[in-house]
Amino acid sequence: MIELTKLNDEKFYMNPNLIEIIEQSPDTIITMASEKKYIVLENVEEINRKLDDYYRRIYMFLPKVTEK
């Protein structure tokens, strides 16, 4: 999960695997696979950093695949 901030400064956690689209116009709008939309204070670059960190944490626990 990644932590984001609603426009009223309330923090919440989002499942990044369900994000479909992130738009900046000028607010940041996240559209989920369910088509539900969230408007957040973080900009696209901040969200991308959070997503990168999230996936790095996930992938570091995957078993290494060795070729034969």
PDB file with one MODEL, atoms N, CA, C and O in Angstrom:
MODEL        1
ATOM      1  N   MET A   1       0.836  -1.174   0.000  1.00  0.00           N
ATOM      2  CA  MET A   1       0.000   0.000   0.000  1.00  0.00           C
ATOM      3  C   MET A   1       0.890   1.250   0.000  1.00  0.00           C
ATOM      4  O   MET A   1       1.991   1.241   0.550  1.00  0.00           O
ATOM      5  N   ILE A   2       0.399   2.306  -0.617  1.00  0.00           N
ATOM      6  CA  ILE A   2       1.116   3.579  -0.584  1.00  0.00           C
ATOM      7  C   ILE A   2       0.263   4.608   0.148  1.00  0.00           C
ATOM      8  O   ILE A   2      -0.963   4.611   0.035  1.00  0.00           O
ATOM      9  N   GLU A   3       0.925   5.473   0.894  1.00  0.00           N
ATOM     10  CA  GLU A   3       0.218   6.504   1.637  1.00  0.00           C
ATOM     11  C   GLU A   3       0.036   7.734   0.752  1.00  0.00           C
ATOM     12  O   GLU A   3       0.985   8.209   0.128  1.00  0.00           O
ATOM     13  N   LEU A   4      -1.195   8.240   0.707  1.00  0.00           N
ATOM     14  CA  LEU A   4      -1.524   9.444  -0.046  1.00  0.00           C
ATOM     15  C   LEU A   4      -2.326  10.381   0.842  1.00  0.00           C
ATOM     16  O   LEU A   4      -2.732  10.016   1.946  1.00  0.00           O
ATOM     17  N   THR A   5      -2.554  11.607   0.343  1.00  0.00           N
ATOM     18  CA  THR A   5      -3.247  12.627   1.131  1.00  0.00           C
ATOM     19  C   THR A   5      -4.428  13.184   0.349  1.00  0.00           C
ATOM     20  O   THR A   5      -4.284  13.630  -0.789  1.00  0.00           O
ATOM     21  N   LYS A   6      -5.603  13.149   0.983  1.00  0.00           N
ATOM     22  CA  LYS A   6      -6.792  13.752   0.383  1.00  0.00           C
ATOM     23  C   LYS A   6      -6.672  15.276   0.437  1.00  0.00           C
ATOM     24  O   LYS A   6      -5.796  15.805   1.121  1.00  0.00           O
ATOM     25  N   LEU A   7      -7.529  15.965  -0.264  1.00  0.00           N
ATOM     26  CA  LEU A   7      -7.488  17.426  -0.294  1.00  0.00           C
ATOM     27  C   LEU A   7      -7.737  18.057   1.074  1.00  0.00           C
ATOM     28  O   LEU A   7      -7.336  19.197   1.310  1.00  0.00           O
ATOM     29  N   ASN A   8      -8.395  17.326   1.980  1.00  0.00           N
ATOM     30  CA  ASN A   8      -8.643  17.836   3.336  1.00  0.00           C
ATOM     31  C   ASN A   8      -7.511  17.473   4.306  1.00  0.00           C
ATOM     32  O   ASN A   8      -7.684  17.564   5.521  1.00  0.00           O
ATOM     33  N   ASP A   9      -6.360  17.065   3.774  1.00  0.00           N
ATOM     34  CA  ASP A   9      -5.161  16.672   4.527  1.00  0.00           C
ATOM     35  C   ASP A   9      -5.293  15.343   5.259  1.00  0.00           C
ATOM     36  O   ASP A   9      -4.443  15.018   6.087  1.00  0.00           O
ATOM     37  N   GLU A  10      -6.316  14.582   4.980  1.00  0.00           N
ATOM     38  CA  GLU A  10      -6.489  13.265   5.594  1.00  0.00           C
ATOM     39  C   GLU A  10      -5.643  12.245   4.841  1.00  0.00           C
ATOM     40  O   GLU A  10      -5.709  12.153   3.615  1.00  0.00           O
ATOM     41  N   LYS A  11      -4.850  11.483   5.582  1.00  0.00           N
ATOM     42  CA  LYS A  11      -4.006  10.443   4.987  1.00  0.00           C
ATOM     43  C   LYS A  11      -4.835   9.187   4.761  1.00  0.00           C
ATOM     44  O   LYS A  11      -5.745   8.885   5.533  1.00  0.00           O
ATOM     45  N   PHE A  12      -4.514   8.456   3.695  1.00  0.00           N
ATOM     46  CA  PHE A  12      -5.142   7.156   3.449  1.00  0.00           C
ATOM     47  C   PHE A  12      -4.161   6.292   2.663  1.00  0.00           C
ATOM     48  O   PHE A  12      -3.165   6.786   2.135  1.00  0.00           O
ATOM     49  N   TYR A  13      -4.456   5.008   2.594  1.00  0.00           N
ATOM     50  CA  TYR A  13      -3.581   4.066   1.901  1.00  0.00           C
ATOM     51  C   TYR A  13      -4.299   3.482   0.697  1.00  0.00           C
ATOM     52  O   TYR A  13      -5.474   3.123   0.763  1.00  0.00           O
ATOM     53  N   MET A  14      -3.555   3.393  -0.418  1.00  0.00           N
ATOM     54  CA  MET A  14      -4.118   2.921  -1.673  1.00  0.00           C
ATOM     55  C   MET A  14      -3.345   1.696  -2.150  1.00  0.00           C
ATOM     56  O   MET A  14      -2.124   1.627  -2.015  1.00  0.00           O
ATOM     57  N   ASN A  15      -4.063   0.745  -2.701  1.00  0.00           N
ATOM     58  CA  ASN A  15      -3.444  -0.434  -3.291  1.00  0.00           C
ATOM     59  C   ASN A  15      -2.936  -0.056  -4.687  1.00  0.00           C
ATOM     60  O   ASN A  15      -3.744   0.168  -5.588  1.00  0.00           O
ATOM     61  N   PRO A  16      -1.621   0.019  -4.881  1.00  0.00           N
ATOM     62  CA  PRO A  16      -1.098   0.470  -6.178  1.00  0.00           C
ATOM     63  C   PRO A  16      -1.361  -0.504  -7.322  1.00  0.00           C
ATOM     64  O   PRO A  16      -1.284  -0.123  -8.490  1.00  0.00           O
ATOM     65  N   ASN A  17      -1.669  -1.747  -6.998  1.00  0.00           N
ATOM     66  CA  ASN A  17      -1.945  -2.717  -8.059  1.00  0.00           C
ATOM     67  C   ASN A  17      -3.265  -2.435  -8.764  1.00  0.00           C
ATOM     68  O   ASN A  17      -3.527  -2.990  -9.831  1.00  0.00           O
ATOM     69  N   LEU A  18      -4.097  -1.580  -8.181  1.00  0.00           N
ATOM     70  CA  LEU A  18      -5.402  -1.282  -8.772  1.00  0.00           C
ATOM     71  C   LEU A  18      -5.443   0.063  -9.486  1.00  0.00           C
ATOM     72  O   LEU A  18      -6.482   0.458 -10.015  1.00  0.00           O
ATOM     73  N   ILE A  19      -4.304   0.771  -9.500  1.00  0.00           N
ATOM     74  CA  ILE A  19      -4.251   2.070 -10.187  1.00  0.00           C
ATOM     75  C   ILE A  19      -4.224   1.841 -11.697  1.00  0.00           C
ATOM     76  O   ILE A  19      -3.443   1.037 -12.206  1.00  0.00           O
ATOM     77  N   GLU A  20      -5.079   2.554 -12.386  1.00  0.00           N
ATOM     78  CA  GLU A  20      -5.098   2.459 -13.846  1.00  0.00           C
ATOM     79  C   GLU A  20      -4.477   3.692 -14.499  1.00  0.00           C
ATOM     80  O   GLU A  20      -3.664   3.565 -15.415  1.00  0.00           O
ATOM     81  N   ILE A  21      -4.859   4.892 -14.030  1.00  0.00           N
ATOM     82  CA  ILE A  21      -4.379   6.134 -14.642  1.00  0.00           C
ATOM     83  C   ILE A  21      -4.083   7.156 -13.548  1.00  0.00           C
ATOM     84  O   ILE A  21      -4.813   7.247 -12.561  1.00  0.00           O
ATOM     85  N   ILE A  22      -2.995   7.934 -13.731  1.00  0.00           N
ATOM     86  CA  ILE A  22      -2.695   9.073 -12.864  1.00  0.00           C
ATOM     87  C   ILE A  22      -2.583  10.294 -13.775  1.00  0.00           C
ATOM     88  O   ILE A  22      -1.796  10.306 -14.722  1.00  0.00           O
ATOM     89  N   GLU A  23      -3.388  11.328 -13.472  1.00  0.00           N
ATOM     90  CA  GLU A  23      -3.408  12.541 -14.296  1.00  0.00           C
ATOM     91  C   GLU A  23      -3.097  13.761 -13.441  1.00  0.00           C
ATOM     92  O   GLU A  23      -3.430  13.804 -12.256  1.00  0.00           O
ATOM     93  N   GLN A  24      -2.458  14.749 -14.051  1.00  0.00           N
ATOM     94  CA  GLN A  24      -2.175  16.026 -13.395  1.00  0.00           C
ATOM     95  C   GLN A  24      -2.871  17.106 -14.197  1.00  0.00           C
ATOM     96  O   GLN A  24      -2.495  17.369 -15.339  1.00  0.00           O
ATOM     97  N   SER A  25      -3.917  17.757 -13.593  1.00  0.00           N
ATOM     98  CA  SER A  25      -4.671  18.712 -14.419  1.00  0.00           C
ATOM     99  C   SER A  25      -5.476  19.763 -13.647  1.00  0.00           C
ATOM    100  O   SER A  25      -6.695  19.653 -13.778  1.00  0.00           O
ATOM    101  N   PRO A  26      -5.068  20.689 -12.926  1.00  0.00           N
ATOM    102  CA  PRO A  26      -3.824  20.777 -12.175  1.00  0.00           C
ATOM    103  C   PRO A  26      -3.823  19.884 -10.946  1.00  0.00           C
ATOM    104  O   PRO A  26      -2.755  19.552 -10.432  1.00  0.00           O
ATOM    105  N   ASP A  27      -5.027  19.477 -10.450  1.00  0.00           N
ATOM    106  CA  ASP A  27      -5.050  18.511  -9.342  1.00  0.00           C
ATOM    107  C   ASP A  27      -4.601  17.154  -9.844  1.00  0.00           C
ATOM    108  O   ASP A  27      -4.694  16.856 -11.035  1.00  0.00           O
ATOM    109  N   THR A  28      -4.112  16.331  -8.923  1.00  0.00           N
ATOM    110  CA  THR A  28      -3.724  14.973  -9.288  1.00  0.00           C
ATOM    111  C   THR A  28      -4.939  14.074  -9.108  1.00  0.00           C
ATOM    112  O   THR A  28      -5.505  13.978  -8.019  1.00  0.00           O
ATOM    113  N   ILE A  29      -5.323  13.426 -10.185  1.00  0.00           N
ATOM    114  CA  ILE A  29      -6.485  12.541 -10.181  1.00  0.00           C
ATOM    115  C   ILE A  29      -6.018  11.126 -10.472  1.00  0.00           C
ATOM    116  O   ILE A  29      -5.368  10.867 -11.484  1.00  0.00           O
ATOM    117  N   ILE A  30      -6.361  10.206  -9.563  1.00  0.00           N
ATOM    118  CA  ILE A  30      -6.010   8.796  -9.738  1.00  0.00           C
ATOM    119  C   ILE A  30      -7.285   8.039 -10.065  1.00  0.00           C
ATOM    120  O   ILE A  30      -8.261   8.095  -9.317  1.00  0.00           O
ATOM    121  N   THR A  31      -7.269   7.329 -11.186  1.00  0.00           N
ATOM    122  CA  THR A  31      -8.398   6.496 -11.575  1.00  0.00           C
ATOM    123  C   THR A  31      -8.019   5.042 -11.323  1.00  0.00           C
ATOM    124  O   THR A  31      -6.982   4.559 -11.779  1.00  0.00           O
ATOM    125  N   MET A  32      -8.882   4.368 -10.591  1.00  0.00           N
ATOM    126  CA  MET A  32      -8.640   2.975 -10.255  1.00  0.00           C
ATOM    127  C   MET A  32      -9.221   2.058 -11.334  1.00  0.00           C
ATOM    128  O   MET A  32      -9.963   2.514 -12.203  1.00  0.00           O
ATOM    129  N   ALA A  33      -8.889   0.781 -11.279  1.00  0.00           N
ATOM    130  CA  ALA A  33      -9.406  -0.191 -12.236  1.00  0.00           C
ATOM    131  C   ALA A  33     -10.934  -0.263 -12.168  1.00  0.00           C
ATOM    132  O   ALA A  33     -11.591  -0.590 -13.156  1.00  0.00           O
ATOM    133  N   SER A  34     -11.486   0.042 -11.007  1.00  0.00           N
ATOM    134  CA  SER A  34     -12.943   0.041 -10.825  1.00  0.00           C
ATOM    135  C   SER A  34     -13.599   1.305 -11.379  1.00  0.00           C
ATOM    136  O   SER A  34     -14.821   1.446 -11.324  1.00  0.00           O
ATOM    137  N   GLU A  35     -12.791   2.221 -11.911  1.00  0.00           N
ATOM    138  CA  GLU A  35     -13.188   3.529 -12.440  1.00  0.00           C
ATOM    139  C   GLU A  35     -13.478   4.559 -11.354  1.00  0.00           C
ATOM    140  O   GLU A  35     -13.877   5.682 -11.661  1.00  0.00           O
ATOM    141  N   LYS A  36     -13.281   4.187 -10.075  1.00  0.00           N
ATOM    142  CA  LYS A  36     -13.410   5.156  -8.991  1.00  0.00           C
ATOM    143  C   LYS A  36     -12.233   6.121  -9.089  1.00  0.00           C
ATOM    144  O   LYS A  36     -11.116   5.711  -9.404  1.00  0.00           O
ATOM    145  N   LYS A  37     -12.482   7.405  -8.819  1.00  0.00           N
ATOM    146  CA  LYS A  37     -11.446   8.429  -8.932  1.00  0.00           C
ATOM    147  C   LYS A  37     -11.132   9.018  -7.561  1.00  0.00           C
ATOM    148  O   LYS A  37     -12.019   9.197  -6.726  1.00  0.00           O
ATOM    149  N   TYR A  38      -9.855   9.315  -7.347  1.00  0.00           N
ATOM    150  CA  TYR A  38      -9.386   9.960  -6.126  1.00  0.00           C
ATOM    151  C   TYR A  38      -8.610  11.211  -6.517  1.00  0.00           C
ATOM    152  O   TYR A  38      -7.817  11.181  -7.458  1.00  0.00           O
ATOM    153  N   ILE A  39      -8.832  12.303  -5.804  1.00  0.00           N
ATOM    154  CA  ILE A  39      -8.042  13.523  -5.992  1.00  0.00           C
ATOM    155  C   ILE A  39      -7.129  13.632  -4.781  1.00  0.00           C
ATOM    156  O   ILE A  39      -7.586  13.595  -3.639  1.00  0.00           O
ATOM    157  N   VAL A  40      -5.830  13.766  -5.045  1.00  0.00           N
ATOM    158  CA  VAL A  40      -4.847  13.774  -3.961  1.00  0.00           C
ATOM    159  C   VAL A  40      -3.936  14.994  -4.051  1.00  0.00           C
ATOM    160  O   VAL A  40      -3.823  15.630  -5.099  1.00  0.00           O
ATOM    161  N   LEU A  41      -3.289  15.307  -2.931  1.00  0.00           N
ATOM    162  CA  LEU A  41      -2.375  16.459  -2.888  1.00  0.00           C
ATOM    163  C   LEU A  41      -1.036  16.175  -3.559  1.00  0.00           C
ATOM    164  O   LEU A  41      -0.417  17.089  -4.104  1.00  0.00           O
ATOM    165  N   GLU A  42      -0.581  14.934  -3.530  1.00  0.00           N
ATOM    166  CA  GLU A  42       0.710  14.591  -4.123  1.00  0.00           C
ATOM    167  C   GLU A  42       0.673  14.775  -5.636  1.00  0.00           C
ATOM    168  O   GLU A  42      -0.350  14.534  -6.276  1.00  0.00           O
ATOM    169  N   ASN A  43       1.800  15.203  -6.199  1.00  0.00           N
ATOM    170  CA  ASN A  43       1.855  15.337  -7.658  1.00  0.00           C
ATOM    171  C   ASN A  43       2.272  13.998  -8.278  1.00  0.00           C
ATOM    172  O   ASN A  43       2.611  13.053  -7.565  1.00  0.00           O
ATOM    173  N   VAL A  44       2.244  13.932  -9.588  1.00  0.00           N
ATOM    174  CA  VAL A  44       2.527  12.681 -10.299  1.00  0.00           C
ATOM    175  C   VAL A  44       3.934  12.165  -9.972  1.00  0.00           C
ATOM    176  O   VAL A  44       4.123  10.962  -9.790  1.00  0.00           O
ATOM    177  N   GLU A  45       4.913  13.059  -9.897  1.00  0.00           N
ATOM    178  CA  GLU A  45       6.286  12.638  -9.601  1.00  0.00           C
ATOM    179  C   GLU A  45       6.391  12.003  -8.220  1.00  0.00           C
ATOM    180  O   GLU A  45       7.068  10.988  -8.051  1.00  0.00           O
ATOM    181  N   GLU A  46       5.721  12.597  -7.226  1.00  0.00           N
ATOM    182  CA  GLU A  46       5.737  12.027  -5.878  1.00  0.00           C
ATOM    183  C   GLU A  46       5.087  10.644  -5.855  1.00  0.00           C
ATOM    184  O   GLU A  46       5.587   9.724  -5.206  1.00  0.00           O
ATOM    185  N   ILE A  47       3.987  10.511  -6.558  1.00  0.00           N
ATOM    186  CA  ILE A  47       3.304   9.215  -6.601  1.00  0.00           C
ATOM    187  C   ILE A  47       4.179   8.186  -7.297  1.00  0.00           C
ATOM    188  O   ILE A  47       4.247   7.038  -6.858  1.00  0.00           O
ATOM    189  N   ASN A  48       4.843   8.573  -8.368  1.00  0.00           N
ATOM    190  CA  ASN A  48       5.750   7.652  -9.056  1.00  0.00           C
ATOM    191  C   ASN A  48       6.872   7.182  -8.139  1.00  0.00           C
ATOM    192  O   ASN A  48       7.240   6.007  -8.166  1.00  0.00           O
ATOM    193  N   ARG A  49       7.423   8.088  -7.323  1.00  0.00           N
ATOM    194  CA  ARG A  49       8.454   7.692  -6.361  1.00  0.00           C
ATOM    195  C   ARG A  49       7.908   6.684  -5.350  1.00  0.00           C
ATOM    196  O   ARG A  49       8.566   5.699  -5.018  1.00  0.00           O
ATOM    197  N   LYS A  50       6.698   6.948  -4.871  1.00  0.00           N
ATOM    198  CA  LYS A  50       6.071   6.027  -3.919  1.00  0.00           C
ATOM    199  C   LYS A  50       5.829   4.658  -4.568  1.00  0.00           C
ATOM    200  O   LYS A  50       6.027   3.622  -3.934  1.00  0.00           O
ATOM    201  N   LEU A  51       5.405   4.662  -5.819  1.00  0.00           N
ATOM    202  CA  LEU A  51       5.187   3.404  -6.532  1.00  0.00           C
ATOM    203  C   LEU A  51       6.503   2.654  -6.730  1.00  0.00           C
ATOM    204  O   LEU A  51       6.559   1.438  -6.547  1.00  0.00           O
ATOM    205  N   ASP A  52       7.560   3.374  -7.103  1.00  0.00           N
ATOM    206  CA  ASP A  52       8.871   2.744  -7.260  1.00  0.00           C
ATOM    207  C   ASP A  52       9.323   2.100  -5.952  1.00  0.00           C
ATOM    208  O   ASP A  52       9.784   0.959  -5.946  1.00  0.00           O
ATOM    209  N   ASP A  53       9.190   2.826  -4.852  1.00  0.00           N
ATOM    210  CA  ASP A  53       9.574   2.291  -3.539  1.00  0.00           C
ATOM    211  C   ASP A  53       8.751   1.059  -3.192  1.00  0.00           C
ATOM    212  O   ASP A  53       9.281   0.062  -2.702  1.00  0.00           O
ATOM    213  N   TYR A  54       7.470   1.138  -3.447  1.00  0.00           N
ATOM    214  CA  TYR A  54       6.572   0.013  -3.149  1.00  0.00           C
ATOM    215  C   TYR A  54       7.011  -1.236  -3.919  1.00  0.00           C
ATOM    216  O   TYR A  54       7.170  -2.304  -3.328  1.00  0.00           O
ATOM    217  N   TYR A  55       7.207  -1.108  -5.226  1.00  0.00           N
ATOM    218  CA  TYR A  55       7.568  -2.272  -6.030  1.00  0.00           C
ATOM    219  C   TYR A  55       8.968  -2.782  -5.714  1.00  0.00           C
ATOM    220  O   TYR A  55       9.214  -3.984  -5.808  1.00  0.00           O
ATOM    221  N   ARG A  56       9.887  -1.902  -5.344  1.00  0.00           N
ATOM    222  CA  ARG A  56      11.213  -2.363  -4.916  1.00  0.00           C
ATOM    223  C   ARG A  56      11.098  -3.227  -3.658  1.00  0.00           C
ATOM    224  O   ARG A  56      11.749  -4.266  -3.544  1.00  0.00           O
ATOM    225  N   ARG A  57      10.260  -2.782  -2.718  1.00  0.00           N
ATOM    226  CA  ARG A  57      10.068  -3.563  -1.484  1.00  0.00           C
ATOM    227  C   ARG A  57       9.454  -4.925  -1.800  1.00  0.00           C
ATOM    228  O   ARG A  57       9.863  -5.934  -1.225  1.00  0.00           O
ATOM    229  N   ILE A  58       8.488  -4.966  -2.696  1.00  0.00           N
ATOM    230  CA  ILE A  58       7.833  -6.226  -3.064  1.00  0.00           C
ATOM    231  C   ILE A  58       8.818  -7.166  -3.747  1.00  0.00           C
ATOM    232  O   ILE A  58       8.910  -8.339  -3.385  1.00  0.00           O
ATOM    233  N   TYR A  59       9.552  -6.658  -4.729  1.00  0.00           N
ATOM    234  CA  TYR A  59      10.424  -7.515  -5.529  1.00  0.00           C
ATOM    235  C   TYR A  59      11.642  -8.003  -4.772  1.00  0.00           C
ATOM    236  O   TYR A  59      12.226  -9.018  -5.152  1.00  0.00           O
ATOM    237  N   MET A  60      12.045  -7.315  -3.714  1.00  0.00           N
ATOM    238  CA  MET A  60      13.226  -7.780  -2.983  1.00  0.00           C
ATOM    239  C   MET A  60      12.940  -9.073  -2.225  1.00  0.00           C
ATOM    240  O   MET A  60      13.876  -9.744  -1.790  1.00  0.00           O
ATOM    241  N   PHE A  61      11.674  -9.436  -2.059  1.00  0.00           N
ATOM    242  CA  PHE A  61      11.318 -10.660  -1.349  1.00  0.00           C
ATOM    243  C   PHE A  61      11.023 -11.826  -2.292  1.00  0.00           C
ATOM    244  O   PHE A  61      10.771 -12.940  -1.833  1.00  0.00           O
ATOM    245  N   LEU A  62      11.052 -11.585  -3.596  1.00  0.00           N
ATOM    246  CA  LEU A  62      10.815 -12.666  -4.545  1.00  0.00           C
ATOM    247  C   LEU A  62      12.048 -13.551  -4.632  1.00  0.00           C
ATOM    248  O   LEU A  62      13.173 -13.060  -4.539  1.00  0.00           O
ATOM    249  N   PRO A  63      11.846 -14.845  -4.810  1.00  0.00           N
ATOM    250  CA  PRO A  63      13.009 -15.726  -4.958  1.00  0.00           C
ATOM    251  C   PRO A  63      13.747 -15.436  -6.259  1.00  0.00           C
ATOM    252  O   PRO A  63      13.136 -15.097  -7.272  1.00  0.00           O
ATOM    253  N   LYS A  64      15.041 -15.570  -6.217  1.00  0.00           N
ATOM    254  CA  LYS A  64      15.865 -15.351  -7.402  1.00  0.00           C
ATOM    255  C   LYS A  64      15.696 -16.512  -8.364  1.00  0.00           C
ATOM    256  O   LYS A  64      15.683 -17.671  -7.949  1.00  0.00           O
ATOM    257  N   VAL A  65      15.566 -16.206  -9.647  1.00  0.00           N
ATOM    258  CA  VAL A  65      15.441 -17.232 -10.666  1.00  0.00           C
ATOM    259  C   VAL A  65      16.812 -17.437 -11.295  1.00  0.00           C
ATOM    260  O   VAL A  65      17.451 -16.484 -11.739  1.00  0.00           O
ATOM    261  N   THR A  66      17.251 -18.671 -11.328  1.00  0.00           N
ATOM    262  CA  THR A  66      18.553 -18.961 -11.937  1.00  0.00           C
ATOM    263  C   THR A  66      18.328 -19.734 -13.229  1.00  0.00           C
ATOM    264  O   THR A  66      17.476 -20.619 -13.311  1.00  0.00           O
ATOM    265  N   GLU A  67      19.110 -19.375 -14.223  1.00  0.00           N
ATOM    266  CA  GLU A  67      19.001 -20.073 -15.511  1.00  0.00           C
ATOM    267  C   GLU A  67      19.896 -21.284 -15.497  1.00  0.00           C
ATOM    268  O   GLU A  67      20.953 -21.279 -14.865  1.00  0.00           O
ATOM    269  N   LYS A  68      19.476 -22.330 -16.197  1.00  0.00           N
ATOM    270  CA  LYS A  68      20.261 -23.575 -16.259  1.00  0.00           C
ATOM    271  C   LYS A  68      21.076 -23.621 -17.518  1.00  0.00           C
ATOM    272  O   LYS A  68      21.800 -24.589 -17.750  1.00  0.00           O
TER     273      LYS A  68
ENDMDL
END
